Amino acid sequence: MSVIIKVMKTVLITGGTRGIGLAIAEKYLNDGESNVIVTGRKPDTLEELQNSINNENFHAMMAKADDEEAADQTCKEINEKFGSLDILINNAGTNPAGGNLMDVDMGALEKTWAVNQKGPLLWARAAYKNELSTAIMNICSVAGYFPSDLMGAYNISKAALIYMTKQLAYELAPDIRVNGVAPAIVRTRLSQLLWENEEYSKNLHLLQKLGEPEDIAEAVYFLCSEEAGWITGEILTIDGGFSINGNSLS
Ligand SMILES: NC(=O)c1ccc[n+]([C@@H]2O[C@H](COP(=O)([O-])OP(=O)(O)OC[C@H]3O[C@@H](n4cnc5c(N)ncnc54)[C@H](OP(=O)(O)O)[C@@H]3O)[C@@H](O)[C@H]2O)c1
């Protein structure tokens, strides 16, 4: 009689309490071979989520995306508890800085850059120090491809993240693959203002529909898997044809 030993991988997703991060968490939980850790800022939300997911492989932990000490501590705890840290998904993102660059609130701009741009580097460094084994995935955006009205601070943070994905891929090869995805408008709380007028928003995409968090999770899962073992430094645009339809996010 042969015995099959299941080797579990450990996947850390920043900002996984809802939206795209939660869909990625669910995708990994469904494979039955992953310990999945999501982070968020709010203890009540995390506790509620932990209870509602009801899966022994799911763990919700409090850690702010722009807090270096929290990143270090979280990655250390994960490695000690699960014996490995295999995949880091830099998903946490924010966009409080509405306005054009000449008059945008500087505090809001700094927060945006701290969470969206510096945060992924803090978590990459923390994971690397704690024996990250396989892959980093950065959730970028088509917003990083071109300018648009009122979203300059966010657009710049995502452009930087696209560049950082390539720089990290360069620095961490051949041990760690680093890739990104660049979605257009996905139906989540963060982008609600962009899709509230759904008829208008979906027509911006050649495929005539909004993205759903699961659309992004499928691609992320593939890019972090062995099947994508020869892909690094790549940004996969997942946008229903938005960017070849001559659009920006205005
Ligand atoms: N939705 C889109 O159209 C779209 C398009 C392109 C790219 N993206 C990117 O996709 C990623 C996920 O966004 P989403 O659309 O899924 O948004 P969402 O539904 O609003 O979820 C954002 C997640 O990030 C967490 N978060 C926010 N600020 C955080 C911080 N400072 N520290 C830790 N966690 C934080 C939130 O958790 P708590 O509030 O519980 O702390 C939540 O889990 C972001 O990087 C975003 O820029 C989204």
The ligand as an ORCA input file, in Angstrom:
! r2SCAN-3c Opt
* xyz 0 1
  N     -10.591     46.883     -7.540
  C      -9.944     47.313     -8.597
  O     -10.560     47.795     -9.580
  C      -8.465     47.197     -8.687
  C      -7.842     47.357     -9.927
  C      -6.464     47.256    -10.019
  C      -5.724     46.968     -8.898
  N      -6.335     46.816     -7.678
  C      -5.493     46.520     -6.520
  O      -5.929     45.317     -5.938
  C      -5.525     45.289     -4.557
  C      -6.691     44.841     -3.698
  O      -7.700     45.825     -3.756
  P      -9.254     45.507     -3.766
  O      -9.810     46.125     -4.972
  O      -9.497     44.072     -3.478
  O      -9.718     46.434     -2.539
  P     -10.604     46.195     -1.247
  O     -11.746     45.272     -1.528
  O     -10.913     47.541     -0.716
  O      -9.600     45.434     -0.270
  C      -8.459     46.072      0.219
  C      -7.803     45.165      1.235
  O      -6.621     45.795      1.668
  C      -6.639     45.885      3.079
  N      -5.912     47.085      3.460
  C      -6.120     48.356      3.054
  N      -5.218     49.171      3.611
  C      -4.428     48.388      4.381
  C      -3.314     48.637      5.214
  N      -2.812     49.868      5.394
  N      -2.750     47.582      5.858
  C      -3.237     46.335      5.711
  N      -4.294     46.043      4.942
  C      -4.864     47.064      4.284
  C      -8.100     45.882      3.481
  O      -8.238     45.300      4.770
  P      -8.893     46.045      6.069
  O      -9.714     47.215      5.578
  O      -9.701     44.961      6.716
  O      -7.709     46.437      6.870
  C      -8.676     44.915      2.437
  O      -8.500     43.588      2.844
  C      -5.014     46.694     -4.249
  O      -3.607     46.714     -4.274
  C      -5.562     47.531     -5.387
  O      -4.794     48.670     -5.640
  C      -7.688     46.910     -7.556
*
